[in-house]
């Protein structure tokens, strides 16, 4: 019975997914992404999400075996991030239940944009102040 339950939980593709896709010009279409070279990591949150491990989307340039990375470079090599997928699996839910929310893993995948830029909504200036009423 435990083997069957473990197979079902371990073999499931996920129970919660969230994706963010950058938009580009013209017409705010999806930005093309490099689907063949995604970067993935497992992020952890603790105490029902109150504490989360710090993470910056960077790669390490140089020798990674010498200890902590001393030369970090942007993950997309200067290009913008085009899409971010997060997945919360059944196994994550089971671990959250077993630890009473003390430790929850989430899988994050980043896809770099193949376009040079992404569309950013223009910043609207603040509205002008209302006209002053004339007193007679």
C-alpha positions as CSV (number, residue, x, y, z in Angstrom):
1,X,0.0,0.0,0.0
2,X,2.8,2.4,0.9
3,X,4.6,1.7,-2.4
4,X,1.4,2.5,-4.4
5,X,0.9,5.7,-2.4
6,X,4.5,6.7,-2.8
7,X,4.3,6.1,-6.5
8,X,1.2,8.2,-6.9
9,X,2.7,11.1,-4.9
10,X,6.1,11.0,-6.4
11,X,5.0,10.5,-10.0
12,X,2.5,13.3,-10.1
13,X,3.4,16.3,-12.2
14,X,2.1,18.9,-9.7
15,X,-0.9,20.2,-7.9
16,X,-0.3,23.9,-8.2
17,X,1.4,25.9,-10.9
18,X,1.9,29.6,-11.5
19,X,3.5,31.2,-14.6
20,X,4.5,34.7,-15.3
21,X,5.1,35.7,-19.0
22,X,6.7,39.0,-20.1
23,X,5.0,40.9,-22.9
24,X,6.7,42.7,-25.8
25,X,5.9,45.1,-28.6
26,X,3.9,45.2,-30.9
27,X,0.5,44.5,-29.4
28,X,1.8,43.1,-26.1
29,X,2.5,39.6,-27.5
30,X,4.4,37.1,-25.5
31,X,8.2,37.6,-25.5
32,X,10.0,34.7,-27.2
33,X,12.0,32.7,-24.6
34,X,14.8,30.2,-24.8
35,X,12.9,27.0,-24.0
36,X,16.0,24.8,-24.4
37,X,18.0,26.3,-21.6
38,X,15.8,26.9,-18.6
39,X,17.3,27.5,-15.2
40,X,15.7,25.6,-12.3
41,X,16.0,25.7,-8.5
42,X,14.1,24.5,-5.5
43,X,13.2,27.3,-3.2
44,X,12.2,26.7,0.5
45,X,9.8,28.6,2.7
46,X,9.5,28.1,6.4
47,X,6.8,28.7,9.0
48,X,3.9,28.9,6.6
49,X,5.8,31.3,4.3
50,X,6.9,33.8,6.9
51,X,10.6,33.0,6.3
52,X,12.0,32.3,2.8
53,X,15.5,31.7,1.6
54,X,17.1,34.5,-0.2
55,X,17.7,33.9,-3.9
56,X,18.9,36.1,-6.8
57,X,18.7,34.8,-10.4
58,X,22.4,34.7,-10.9
59,X,25.0,32.2,-12.2
60,X,28.5,31.7,-10.9
61,X,31.3,32.6,-13.3
62,X,34.5,30.7,-12.7
63,X,35.3,27.7,-10.5
64,X,32.3,26.6,-8.4
65,X,34.3,23.8,-6.6
66,X,36.5,26.3,-4.7
67,X,33.7,27.3,-2.3
68,X,31.1,30.0,-2.3
69,X,30.7,31.9,-5.6
70,X,32.7,35.1,-5.5
71,X,31.9,36.2,-9.1
72,X,28.2,36.3,-9.8
73,X,26.8,37.2,-13.2
74,X,23.1,37.8,-14.3
75,X,21.4,34.5,-15.1
76,X,20.4,35.6,-18.6
77,X,23.7,37.3,-19.5
78,X,22.2,40.8,-19.7
79,X,19.0,39.7,-21.4
80,X,15.7,40.1,-19.5
81,X,13.9,37.1,-17.9
82,X,11.0,36.2,-20.3
83,X,9.1,33.6,-18.2
84,X,9.0,32.3,-14.7
85,X,7.2,29.0,-13.8
86,X,6.6,27.9,-10.2
87,X,5.3,24.5,-9.2
88,X,4.0,23.3,-5.9
89,X,3.8,19.5,-6.1
90,X,1.8,16.9,-4.2
91,X,5.0,15.9,-2.5
92,X,5.4,19.6,-1.3
93,X,1.9,19.5,0.1
94,X,2.6,16.2,1.9
95,X,5.8,17.7,3.4
96,X,4.0,20.8,4.4
97,X,1.4,18.6,6.1
98,X,3.9,16.4,7.8
99,X,6.0,19.3,9.1
100,X,3.0,21.4,10.0
101,X,4.0,24.1,7.6
102,X,7.6,24.4,9.0
103,X,9.2,23.5,5.6
104,X,7.7,23.8,2.2
105,X,9.6,23.3,-1.1
106,X,8.6,25.0,-4.4
107,X,10.2,24.4,-7.8
108,X,11.1,27.5,-9.8
109,X,12.1,27.6,-13.5
110,X,13.3,30.7,-15.3
111,X,13.4,31.1,-19.0
112,X,15.6,33.9,-20.5
113,X,14.1,36.1,-23.3
114,X,15.6,35.8,-26.7
115,X,14.4,39.3,-27.5
116,X,16.6,42.2,-26.5
117,X,14.0,44.1,-24.4
118,X,10.6,43.6,-23.0
119,X,7.7,46.1,-22.9
120,X,7.4,48.1,-19.7
121,X,4.2,50.0,-19.2
122,X,4.8,53.8,-19.3
123,X,4.9,55.5,-16.0
124,X,2.0,57.9,-15.9
125,X,2.6,61.3,-14.4
126,X,0.5,62.3,-11.4
127,X,-2.7,64.1,-12.3
128,X,-2.6,67.9,-12.2
129,X,-3.9,69.5,-9.1
130,X,-7.5,70.6,-9.2
131,X,-8.1,74.2,-10.2
132,X,-8.4,76.6,-7.3
133,X,-11.8,78.0,-6.7
134,X,-12.1,81.8,-7.1
135,X,-13.5,83.6,-4.1
136,X,-15.5,86.7,-4.8
